[in-house]
Amino acid sequence: MQSVGKPSRLALGVALALSSLTLSAAETLELGNVEVVGDWLGDAADQDVQNHPGARTVVREETIRESGASNVREVLRRVPGLQVQDSNGTGGSDISLNVGSRGLTSRLSPRATILQDGIPLAVAPYGQPQLSLAPTSIGNLEAIDVVRGGGAVRYGPQNVGGIINFVTRGIPEELVREFSYQTESAPAQGGFLNRSNAFIGGTADNGLGVALLYSGVRGDTYRDHSDEQIDDVMLKTSYKLSDIDELYASLQYFEADADMPGGLTAAEFDADPFQSSRPFDRFDGERKQGVVKYTRTPDADRKFELTSFYNTSHRGSTLTNGNPRRMTWLRQFPRDYEVFGIEPRYSQLFLVGESSHELGVGYRYMEEDSSEKRYDRNFAAGGNPWAARKVLNTSNSAATEAHAAYVDDRIDIGRWTLTPGVRYEQVRVSSHNRLTDEHRQQRFSEPLPSLNALYHLSDAWKLYANYNTSFGSIQHIQLSQDDNLTAEKAHTYELGTRYQDRFWSAELTYFHIKFDDQLEIVPGSSPSAWANAGETRHRGVEMAGSYEFAALDPRLAGLSAYASLALTKATREEGLNQGNDLPFYSREIATLGLRYSTGSWTWNFDGYAQSRQFADAANTDAESANGSIGEIPGFGYWNGRGEYAFGPQLANLKLAAGVKNLFNREYYTRSTDNNLGKYLGQPRTLYLQTSVSF
């Protein structure tokens, strides 16, 4: 048995002491309508967010629609603390998701627990958490819930970057039928990207609810060789078995196929940043998933939930080493995954003296199986890759068996809400090289304590502080390359405050993350190799707020503003590059926006800005000839949109037009992986939206 670290005795001692606390604070708790919560994420209601003991932001359907976003990446840029990369490298299409938080790597989003309706989104949450295939569509969402701190005891693994839950549209009580369509184009380049969404659902008198969701994408983006095709279909059902028993089930089919325009050398980018020098690079993926959830709520004090899910995923990519005139190899990476999980959870509310306790106990079992291959075609420069012999270079199968148990106690006493808890992860990862018949295996066993505290200054104003620990086991591909790698563990501390009333909302959070022995791809390795890169530290401040101007003058009703600012410093604490900034993160990120609604009209104007980044651990300023290394300058852009709602007399028809990157600010990012080079950011883009609901 191998352990990746020892638990914090101090944190465990404080947690145990607080769990037995029964003395009142300065004011006693009003226990009148206390009900058991159960699932901490739930439907991300405003009251749940307000009383969460950590940094948490929810972006709702209206905001998603009014952003004009064509993918979830554009929406996530509104959340303070998140670092979102444009599609680049081997995540070079909208099928993937590149998001990190607080200076953690954005490449394929490996260090956050990313969920859809509470179910892990990754093809293998332990064995391959990278979201090169992100099977969720913006058109099917009603909210995006981002929990940056305070949720680690319930949701894992690898939650140092927080928990991001994509909440799909729920089953309505009344019959609802909706259709929406969006098309966008960059005038400088031409081509159209089209997104269509459809929804029908309702609940019958017998309690049977059904909803069918569809979101599809067709067309190309502003780069050459960027065609994409995405289909995402979900069927949801729910049924009240009795007054206290409810059954929910869903099926999802996600299929995607996209070209990857690839990185450009410095010379190619200067000549034409819209071009593609990799006409053979592409990505395809497929996911089939079924979810069943049973909920029993005998009374307001008890709740039992049993969730089970099963999915199969395929992802395949084709990569080359550059311009067809110079390339000498083409590689194909077919990979298949199968995941089963089951999680029972029980919550019990009880009173001890003048304190209220909600004791939560849960257990999750997960099995993962994968098959990962690599085929090579080698040929003379400028040759036809499909004429070259196809050689099986790599063939690995892998499996993960993971047990996660957790217990926490939400204690309400006076003005305090205290939640001590501990999560225990036990993981076995194995790998089999089918070409050499070599078997490798590692086992991990790790207790992960947490302590969350919330102080209610009033119904509107809260103070919070927390300590959480995160764990990430060795991944399948890492184990197949090296069985001496060390698993990852991180410690996160937060201190903050949140305020919300009819007109104001504001949040201020200080965070500090100590990340032990982080795993990274070795720069320049081909194929990519992994190594433990040592300790990193991440600290900073996140601020966000909004204001309704009706508070100043009733004549300003309908006018509102929001703003956010994230200040982050993420550095290496060991090794040759000690003290340097981590690659691909900005020390400063800011947003600012205005919304004005009057009669049938809604107007939006918003901006985004980020400071410079570095593409390598050495923080190299000078640009390399291949475009992969060098400073990435900071940038900012503005977006504008106008919408007219025709009302119920025309099936609630809405028409909108908008522009992204209004002033056509040129910006770019880089990639240092197999698909390296410079990548142009989105230029000025015009879009049209329409929707009907009846």
JOGIVEN-V37249 format. One record per helix or strand of 3 or more residues. SS is the DSSP state (h for helix, s for strand). FROM is the first residue (numbers start at 1). TO is the last residue. If there is no record, write none. Layout:
SS;FROM;TO, SS;FROM;TO
//
This chain:
h;9;19, h;46;50, s;56;60, h;61;66, h;72;76, s;82;84, s;99;101, h;107;109, s;113;116, h;138;140, s;141;147, s;163;168, s;176;185, s;193;203, s;208;220, s;227;240, s;245;259, h;266;271, s;282;299, s;302;320, s;329;352, s;355;378, h;385;387, s;391;413, s;416;433, s;438;456, s;461;472, h;476;481, s;488;500, s;504;516, s;519;521, s;530;532, s;536;548, h;549;551, h;554;556, s;559;572, s;588;598, s;601;610, s;635;647, h;648;650, s;653;660, s;668;671, s;677;680, s;685;693
//
